[in-house]
């Protein structure tokens, strides 16, 4: 749980830099920025956006490219959002998987009951505020923005954890509570993306390819070697697979699973999730921000740490390609996203957390007060990364999407509100 600032600088600093460059570029030369985002890398018949959709999105000048008779376009935006961001979500899934499956996992047992229930409040609260306010704005506005209901449900783990430590101090039990809530929030977000935001017409039969890849690689590269080595202390087959094949079988399975998701209509950025549980993992986890995990020798942790620097660069390009909105794009969706985060999050977390702690009798961690749930709610309102991603899939490119993105970017205001809430609620910082 230490060196959280190093984690934030490693995984989020380049993201922020990319987002800032995008904002400046989009507000100085929006035409050039837009054409950079949708720049076509490969015209083909297998991977990418439908050509007609890409042409509409690219806009003026699309016909200068001689493409012949092709059906798809691999644009720079598609490469980053739909292909490379799968690595980011795989890392998030790895942390969620360990929190659920390991004996000392943070989302197991009674200790997780109240944070998990509060997480539900942190989802339903923002959804309710977003949709109710949209409804009051009139049917035309509601119809235009309703599909963005999931944008304010997100919590940026890294930034929320950093702000939580600033407000409560490293040793306060509320920080651990916040981290459990944020991990569970990410897990719920992955489910929401998969179910409610398909990338095209659903063809669920293609998920058989993803399932087959996951089952096949688990049986051939994990279960079978251990079975063949049963009773043999030297474990020759497992050693051969680990040393000679290493991550290659899982890479092949990941590619097949990604393609299955892409063809099924589910968002392909989630395509690696079925493979993560099949990779050999340690029997313990030190925590999402722990430097100690780099010394674990299981393949899952080795892969995660090998992906560290590539994911930093991917997040830079994610910010660069998605955060470029003009300031005049601020609109109804901007304020709805902010209201969902800054009102719905703290109200939902307080209400559900109180119900879990008092009427249901699950209690709060020792040293935590009910009023601390309000502060946690404001800290959890920093949506940023995942909110930005959901905004790109919830709406087609245009004014509504840009307005929603602006709301995701403005969610950084929750950091200042959290510090003020901590002062008003008389939070006593506990360093440790």
ABEGO torsion letter per residue (X at the ends): XBGAAAAAAAAAAAAAAAAAAAAAAAAABAAAAAAAAABBABBBAABEBBAAAAAAAAEBGAAABBAEBBABBBBAAAAAAAAAAAAAAAAAAAAAAAAAABAABAABEAAAAAAAAAAAAAAAAAAAAAAAAAAAAEAAAAAAAAAAAAAAABBBAAAAAAAAAAAAEAABAAAAAAAAAAAAAAAAAAAAAAAABBABBBBAAAAAAAAAAAAAAAAAAAAAAAAAABGBAAGAAAAAAAAAAEAAAAAAAAAAAAAAAAAAGBBAAAAAAAAAAABBBBABBAEAABAAAAABABAAAAAAAAAAAAAAAAAAAAAAAAABBBAAABBAAAAAAAAAAAAAAAAAAAAAAAAAAAAAGAEBBBGBBAAAAAAAAAAAABAGAAAAAAAAAABBBEAAAAAAAAAAAAAAAAAAAAAAAAAAAGBBBBBX
